């Protein structure tokens, strides 16, 4: 008969926290939420009335030409920026 050493379980390994239980149940919550969202979207698209945009086009019967002034006066050129003085 051989004597084998069996490690003793520590109290930290035995205790399961609420966070551990939450992490373990995350997968089922995730897939359940994905299925619910898919069903809600399908129902929304299937049973919601179809919406279309109204025709907002317009036509102009008469076009008016605007004359521009021949010469536009421009402002003076700004002064050239000088950098900081060197010591």
Rosetta blueprint (number, residue, H / E / L):
1 X L
2 X L
3 X L
4 X L
5 X L
6 X L
7 X L
8 X L
9 X L
10 X L
11 X H
12 X H
13 X H
14 X H
15 X L
16 X L
17 X L
18 X H
19 X H
20 X H
21 X H
22 X H
23 X H
24 X H
25 X H
26 X H
27 X H
28 X H
29 X H
30 X H
31 X H
32 X H
33 X H
34 X H
35 X H
36 X H
37 X H
38 X H
39 X H
40 X H
41 X H
42 X H
43 X H
44 X H
45 X H
46 X H
47 X H
48 X L
49 X L
50 X L
51 X L
52 X L
53 X L
54 X L
55 X L
56 X L
57 X L
58 X L
59 X L
60 X L
61 X L
62 X L
63 X L
64 X L
65 X L
66 X L
67 X L
68 X L
69 X L
70 X L
71 X L
72 X L
73 X L
74 X L
75 X L
76 X L
77 X L
78 X L
79 X L
80 X L
81 X L
82 X L
83 X L
84 X L
85 X L
86 X L
87 X L
